[in-house]
Amino acid sequence: MDSYFDSAIEYNRSNPISLARTSSQAQTVQNEKNWEWSYLVRKCRNLELEDSYDIYMRRLRVGYLSLFIFIHVAVTVIHTLLLLTTPEIKYVYVDMVAYMSSALLIWVVLSVNFRSDLVSKHGWVVYATSWLAVCVMVLMDIGLNVYHATSHNDILNPIYDAYTLYAIYMFMPVPYLLQPFVLGSAVTLCYIINYSFVITAKDDNQMHSILNEAIYLSCVNLLGIFFRLMRDIALRTTFLDRRQYVEENLLLRYARDQERSLLLSILPAQIADRLQEDVKNRIERSKQQHQQQSQLDLRRSADSQTLKRWRQPDHGTLFIEPHEDVTVLYADVVNYTHLTTTLDVKKLVEALHDLFVRFDIASEEYNVLRIKFLGDCYYCVAGLANPNADHAKCCVDLGLRMIKDIRDVREKRHLNIDMRIGVHSGDVLSGVIGAAKWQFDIWSKDVDIANRLEATGATGRVHVSQKTLSLLDGEYFFEDGTEKAREDAVLQKHGIRTFLIKSLRL
């Protein structure tokens, strides 16, 4: 027997059709379970959504109640007009007054439920108004039967028995299943008593008539309970689906915002927008090409190529933009090469991480865009992502902050390190290059000049060009640049005069 089950299990594992059928059956069972009332109630409680569902149902019940008031007023008006066509019109004035008065009273009683603040504070109002409205309907209907039986000896069947029960289960604002059932049972009992003492008083087959009436009203109650149960299942399913849709929509928006923030932390907004639009267009083209393939083998073979194709930009497309009047900052850790040979790799990486995190925080504070870091080299640009008239001052302030940060790290970790910083203002080209892996960078002779300013600068000082100094509006103390800068071939070629920032003028 065990070998039989083992072989059956092996057959199911090795047979894809059987596996697919089993998976389909499991999915069907799960779908059927999702429509079970107990499962939906338990799910709402587990997700702590029962209070929210009660508020949701309260609003729906107000809508149902509005519809009932309209229907009841229409029924009362039509019924009253029909009574006017009765031949013995003198006997129907009492009925007309009773119907119109009860309809008005029911309207007044149930209108209390439209005051949401009152209902939310006093939950018993829902039950009291529902019971009172139903009592008015039952007393009006049974009272007219008793009146006609005693005054005119006319034995009339009740008119609003089933109508009242349907109103309880379909429109009354009493929640859940138990309360409507109790109210419906009380109404059923009243009509059976009325049927026993008034309707069948002169009937020889009294028990048979009472039994028929009891079965009829009981069936109406069961139908009402079934309606309530099915409506609650449908509404809970809709509520959970809606909640899941809203939650997924919020998560999607949050993910998009995070993706956008991450992209903007690397790329300027203009290039990021162009890249996103280009990727979107390529994905759409890939989908169209994928849909055009009719054979499964071709589709499978094209999957890997499709995933690569949408990531590769068109060869004729360049995401390069010119930017005028920006400032570039190059920073380099002094004595880093010596540390790589004397310091443990883990400690070295931790120190660099601590240092560059501080630099990134400072860059955001001073509105400077970090381009990238290469080993111990950190370079950034101001006035590129967000045009800024004070881009030179932002970079100089950032350079002074970076010198302070590296000295804090030096004292904290007992490392012999310092900072050499070069700053130059000019024009650059910025953009993304590469295919599978994009790389954002900036290029121009002014970038090379900023790099040379850093290389020829002094330890613990911000080395700036004359063009950058002219944009600072005399806000800093400065002195002439280094001897190495005056002898540098690149700086001499472009006629660059340099200066060392001493401090900010207070």
C-alpha positions in Angstrom: 0.0 0.0 0.0 2.8 2.4 0.9 4.6 1.7 -2.4 1.3 2.5 -4.2 1.1 5.9 -2.6 4.8 6.6 -3.1 4.4 5.8 -6.8 1.3 8.1 -7.0 3.2 10.9 -5.4 6.2 10.4 -7.8 3.8 10.3 -10.7 2.2 13.6 -9.7 5.7 15.2 -9.3 6.9 14.0 -12.6 3.7 14.7 -14.5 3.3 18.4 -15.2 -0.4 18.0 -16.3 -1.2 16.4 -12.9 0.7 19.1 -11.1 -1.2 21.8 -13.0 -4.5 20.1 -12.3 -3.7 19.8 -8.6 -2.7 23.5 -8.5 -5.9 24.4 -10.3 -7.9 22.4 -7.8 -6.1 24.0 -4.8 -6.8 27.4 -6.3 -10.5 26.5 -6.7 -10.7 25.4 -3.1 -9.1 28.6 -2.0 -11.5 30.7 -4.1 -14.4 28.8 -2.6 -13.1 29.4 0.9 -12.8 33.1 0.2 -16.6 33.2 -0.1 -17.3 31.6 3.2 -18.9 34.0 5.7 -16.9 32.7 8.7 -13.7 33.0 6.8 -14.4 36.6 5.8 -15.4 37.6 9.4 -12.2 36.0 10.7 -10.1 37.7 8.1 -11.6 41.1 9.0 -10.9 40.5 12.7 -7.3 39.3 12.1 -6.6 42.4 10.0 -8.3 44.5 12.7 -10.7 45.9 10.2 -14.0 45.1 12.1 -14.4 48.7 13.3 -13.7 50.1 9.9 -16.2 47.6 8.4 -18.8 48.7 10.9 -18.4 52.3 9.9 -18.6 51.3 6.3 -21.8 49.3 6.9 -23.3 52.2 8.9 -23.0 54.5 5.9 -24.5 51.8 3.6 -27.4 51.2 6.0 -28.2 54.9 5.9 -28.4 54.6 2.1 -30.7 51.6 2.4 -32.8 53.5 4.9 -33.2 56.4 2.6 -34.4 54.0 -0.1 -36.9 52.4 2.2 -38.4 55.7 3.3 -38.9 56.6 -0.3 -40.5 53.2 -1.1 -42.7 53.3 2.0 -44.0 56.7 1.3 -44.7 55.7 -2.4 -46.5 52.6 -1.3 -48.6 54.5 1.3 -49.6 57.1 -1.3 -50.5 54.5 -3.9 -52.4 52.4 -1.3 -54.3 55.5 -0.1 -55.3 56.5 -3.7 -56.5 53.0 -4.3 -58.7 53.2 -1.2 -60.4 56.2 -2.7 -61.8 53.9 -5.4 -63.5 51.7 -2.9 -67.4 51.7 -3.3 -68.1 52.0 0.4 -65.8 55.1 0.8 -67.2 56.0 4.2 -65.4 52.9 5.7 -62.0 53.7 4.4 -61.3 57.1 6.0 -60.0 55.5 9.1 -57.6 53.3 7.0 -56.4 56.3 5.0 -55.7 58.3 8.2 -54.0 55.3 9.8 -51.7 54.7 6.7 -50.8 58.3 6.3 -50.2 58.9 10.0 -48.1 55.7 10.3 -46.0 56.6 7.3 -45.3 60.1 8.7 -44.4 58.7 12.1 -42.1 56.1 10.6 -40.4 58.8 8.5 -39.8 60.9 11.7 -38.6 58.0 13.7 -36.2 56.6 11.1 -34.8 60.0 10.2 -32.9 60.0 13.5 -30.5 57.6 12.0 -29.3 60.2 9.5 -27.6 62.0 12.3 -24.3 60.2 12.2 -22.8 62.0 15.2 -25.7 60.9 17.4 -25.7 57.3 16.2 -21.9 57.0 16.6 -22.2 58.2 20.3 -25.3 56.2 21.1 -25.4 52.9 19.4 -28.8 52.0 21.0 -30.5 54.6 18.8 -30.3 52.2 15.8 -32.1 49.4 17.6 -34.7 51.7 19.3 -35.7 53.4 16.1 -35.8 50.2 14.1 -38.0 48.5 16.8 -40.2 51.6 17.1 -40.7 51.9 13.3 -41.6 48.2 13.0 -44.0 48.4 15.9 -45.8 51.3 14.2 -46.1 49.2 11.0 -47.3 46.1 12.8 -49.7 47.9 15.2 -51.2 49.9 12.2 -51.7 46.7 10.2 -53.1 44.6 13.0 -55.0 47.4 14.6 -57.0 48.0 11.4 -57.8 44.3 11.2 -59.1 44.4 14.8 -61.0 47.6 14.1 -62.8 46.2 11.0 -63.5 42.9 12.8 -65.1 44.5 15.8 -66.8 47.6 14.2 -68.0 46.2 10.8 -67.6 42.5 11.3 -65.3 42.4 8.3 -62.6 39.8 8.5 -59.6 41.1 6.5 -56.3 39.5 6.0 -53.2 41.5 7.1 -51.7 43.5 4.2 -48.2 44.4 5.5 -47.0 41.1 7.1 -44.5 40.0 4.5 -43.8 43.6 3.6 -42.8 44.3 7.2 -40.5 41.3 7.3 -38.8 42.2 4.0 -38.3 45.7 5.4 -36.6 44.4 8.5 -34.1 42.2 6.7 -33.5 44.5 3.7 -33.7 48.1 4.9 -33.8 48.4 8.7 -30.4 49.7 10.1 -30.2 46.9 12.8 -26.8 45.3 12.2 -25.6 41.6 11.9 -28.0 38.6 11.7 -29.2 38.0 15.3 -31.0 41.3 15.8 -33.0 41.2 12.6 -33.9 37.6 13.3 -35.2 38.5 16.8 -37.2 41.4 15.4 -38.5 39.3 12.5 -39.5 36.5 14.9 -41.4 38.9 17.1 -43.3 40.3 14.1 -44.1 36.8 13.0 -45.4 35.9 16.4 -47.6 39.0 16.5 -49.2 38.1 13.1 -49.7 34.5 14.1 -51.5 35.6 17.3 -53.6 38.1 15.2 -54.4 35.3 12.8 -55.4 33.0 15.6 -57.8 35.3 17.3 -59.1 37.5 14.5 -58.7 36.0 11.1 -59.6 32.3 11.9 -62.1 33.0 14.7 -64.9 31.6 12.6 -62.9 29.1 10.7 -63.6 25.4 11.3 -60.2 24.4 10.2 -58.4 26.9 12.4 -55.2 25.0 13.1 -54.6 24.2 9.5 -54.9 27.9 8.6 -52.6 29.0 11.4 -50.0 26.4 10.4 -50.1 27.6 6.8 -49.6 31.2 8.0 -46.7 30.2 10.3 -45.0 28.3 7.6 -45.4 31.2 5.2 -44.0 33.8 7.6 -41.2 31.4 8.7 -40.1 31.0 5.0 -40.1 34.8 4.7 -37.8 35.0 7.7 -35.5 32.4 6.3 -35.4 34.2 3.0 -34.5 37.4 4.9 -31.7 35.7 6.8 -30.3 34.2 3.6 -30.5 37.7 2.0 -28.7 39.3 5.0 -26.0 36.6 4.9 -25.4 36.8 1.2 -25.3 40.6 1.3 -22.8 40.5 4.2 -20.6 38.1 2.3 -20.7 40.3 -0.8 -20.1 43.5 1.1 -17.2 42.0 3.2 -15.6 40.7 0.0 -16.0 44.1 -1.6 -14.7 45.8 1.5 -11.6 43.6 1.7 -10.9 43.9 -2.0 -11.3 47.6 -1.9 -9.0 47.8 1.1 -6.4 45.6 -0.6 -6.6 47.8 -3.7 -6.1 51.0 -1.7 -3.3 49.5 0.2 -1.5 48.2 -2.9 -2.1 51.6 -4.6 -0.5 53.4 -1.6 2.4 50.9 -1.6 2.8 51.4 -5.3 2.9 55.2 -4.9 5.3 54.9 -2.1 7.6 52.6 -4.1 7.4 55.0 -7.0 8.2 57.9 -4.8 11.2 56.0 -3.3 12.3 55.1 -6.8 12.0 58.7 -7.9 13.9 59.9 -4.8 16.7 57.3 -5.4 16.9 58.3 -9.0 17.1 62.0 -8.2 19.8 61.4 -5.7 21.9 60.1 -8.5 20.7 62.1 -11.6 19.4 65.6 -12.2 15.7 65.8 -12.7 16.0 66.6 -16.5 18.0 63.5 -17.3 16.0 61.3 -14.9 12.8 62.3 -16.7 14.3 61.5 -20.1 15.6 58.2 -18.9 12.3 57.2 -17.4 10.4 58.1 -20.5 12.9 56.2 -22.7 12.7 53.1 -20.5 8.9 53.3 -20.6 8.9 53.5 -24.4 11.3 50.6 -24.7 9.2 48.4 -22.4 6.1 49.2 -24.4 7.9 48.2 -27.6 9.2 45.0 -26.1 5.6 44.1 -25.0 4.3 44.7 -28.5 7.1 42.6 -30.0 6.4 39.9 -27.4 2.7 39.8 -28.2 3.4 39.4 -31.9 5.2 36.2 -31.4 2.8 33.3 -31.9 4.9 30.2 -31.1 5.8 29.3 -27.5 9.3 28.2 -28.3 10.1 31.5 -30.0 8.6 33.3 -27.0 10.7 31.4 -24.5 13.9 32.0 -26.5 13.1 35.6 -26.8 12.5 36.2 -23.0 16.1 36.6 -22.1 16.8 38.8 -25.1 13.7 40.9 -24.4 14.9 41.6 -20.8 18.3 42.7 -22.1 16.9 44.7 -25.1 14.7 47.0 -23.0 17.6 48.0 -20.9 19.9 48.9 -23.8 19.5 52.4 -25.1 19.3 53.1 -28.7 22.8 53.7 -30.2 21.7 57.1 -31.5 20.3 58.3 -28.2 22.5 60.3 -25.9 21.4 61.5 -22.5 23.9 64.4 -22.4 23.0 68.0 -21.4 25.2 71.1 -21.2 25.2 73.2 -18.0 26.7 76.6 -17.7 27.8 78.4 -14.6 28.3 75.6 -12.2 31.0 74.8 -9.6 32.9 71.6 -9.3 34.5 70.3 -6.1 37.1 67.6 -5.9 38.2 66.2 -2.5 40.9 63.7 -1.8 41.9 62.0 1.5 45.5 62.7 2.3 47.6 59.8 3.5 45.1 57.2 2.2 47.7 55.1 0.4 49.7 54.7 3.6 46.6 53.6 5.5 45.8 50.9 2.9 49.1 49.2 3.7 49.0 49.7 7.5 45.4 49.5 8.5 43.0 46.5 8.6 40.8 46.4 5.5 37.6 46.3 7.6 38.6 49.3 9.7 39.6 51.2 6.6 36.3 50.6 4.9 34.4 51.5 8.1 36.3 54.8 8.3 35.6 55.6 4.6 31.9 54.8 5.1 31.7 57.0 8.1 33.5 59.8 6.3 31.5 59.6 3.0 28.2 59.4 4.9 29.1 62.7 6.6 30.0 64.1 3.2 26.7 63.0 1.6 24.7 64.6 4.5 26.7 67.8 4.1 26.1 67.8 0.3 22.4 67.7 0.8 22.5 70.5 3.3 24.5 72.7 0.9 22.5 71.8 -2.2 25.4 70.1 -3.9 25.0 67.0 -6.1 27.5 64.2 -5.4 28.7 62.7 -8.7 30.5 59.7 -7.3 33.6 58.6 -5.3 36.5 56.7 -6.6 38.5 55.1 -3.8 39.3 58.0 -1.5 38.3 60.6 -4.1 35.0 62.4 -3.7 33.7 64.9 -6.2 30.5 66.8 -6.6 29.0 69.8 -8.4 26.7 72.7 -7.4 24.2 74.5 -9.6 23.6 71.5 -11.9 20.5 69.6 -10.6 19.0 72.8 -9.2 20.3 76.1 -10.7 21.7 78.2 -7.9 23.3 81.6 -8.0 25.3 80.8 -4.9 26.8 77.6 -6.3 30.4 78.7 -5.7 29.7 79.6 -2.1 27.9 76.3 -1.6 30.9 74.3 -2.7 33.4 76.4 -0.6 31.1 76.0 2.5 30.9 72.3 1.7 34.7 72.1 1.4 35.2 73.7 4.8 32.6 71.4 6.3 34.4 68.4 4.8 37.7 69.4 6.4 35.9 69.7 9.8 34.2 66.3 9.3 37.5 64.5 8.4 39.2 65.9 11.5 36.3 64.7 13.6 36.8 61.2 12.2 40.5 61.5 12.7 40.1 62.2 16.4 37.4 59.6 16.8 39.2 56.8 15.1 42.8 57.9 15.8 43.8 58.0 12.2 46.4 60.2 10.5 44.2 61.5 7.7 43.3 64.9 6.4 41.6 66.5 3.3 42.8 68.3 0.2 40.0 70.1 -1.7 39.9 71.9 -5.1 37.0 74.1 -6.3 36.6 75.6 -9.7 33.6 77.2 -11.5 32.8 76.9 -15.2 30.7 74.9 -17.7 30.2 71.1 -17.8 28.5 68.4 -19.8 26.5 66.0 -17.7 24.8 62.8 -18.7 24.5 59.0 -18.6 26.7 56.6 -20.6 26.7 52.9 -20.8 24.2 50.2 -21.8 23.4 47.5 -19.2 24.9 49.6 -16.4 24.3 53.3 -16.6 26.9 55.7 -15.3 26.3 59.4 -14.6 29.2 61.7 -14.9 30.3 65.2 -15.9 32.9 66.2 -18.4 34.7 69.4 -19.5 38.0 71.2 -19.1 36.7 72.9 -16.0 36.3 69.5 -14.4 39.9 68.7 -15.2 40.9 72.1 -13.7 39.0 71.4 -10.5 40.9 68.0 -10.3 44.2 69.8 -10.8 43.3 72.3 -8.1 42.8 69.4 -5.7 46.0 67.7 -6.7 48.1 70.9 -6.2 46.3 72.1 -3.1 47.3 72.2 0.5 46.4 69.8 3.2 43.4 70.9 5.2 42.7 73.9 2.9 40.2 74.7 0.2 42.0 75.5 -3.0 39.9 77.7 -5.4 40.5 79.3 -8.8 40.3 83.1 -9.4 36.9 82.6 -11.2 35.4 80.9 -8.2 36.8 83.5 -5.9 35.2 86.2 -7.9 31.8 84.6 -7.3 32.2 84.6 -3.5 31.7 88.4 -3.2 34.5 88.9 -0.7 32.8 86.7 2.0 36.0 84.8 2.8 39.6 85.5 3.9 42.1 84.1 1.4 45.7 83.9 0.4 47.7 83.1 -2.7 47.7 79.5 -4.0 50.4 76.9 -3.6 53.7 76.8 -5.4 52.7 73.5 -7.0 49.7 75.2 -8.6 51.8 77.9 -10.1 54.1 75.3 -11.7 51.3 72.9 -12.9 51.2 72.6 -16.7 47.5 72.2 -17.0 46.8 75.3 -14.8 49.4 77.3 -16.7 47.9 76.3 -20.0 44.5 77.7 -19.1 46.0 80.7 -17.2 44.4 79.7 -13.9 45.4 81.7 -10.8 44.7 80.0 -7.5 43.9 80.9 -3.9 43.6 79.2 -0.6 40.5 79.9 1.5 41.4 80.7 5.1 38.0 81.2 6.8 34.6 82.9 6.4 34.4 86.6 7.2 32.1 87.1 10.2 
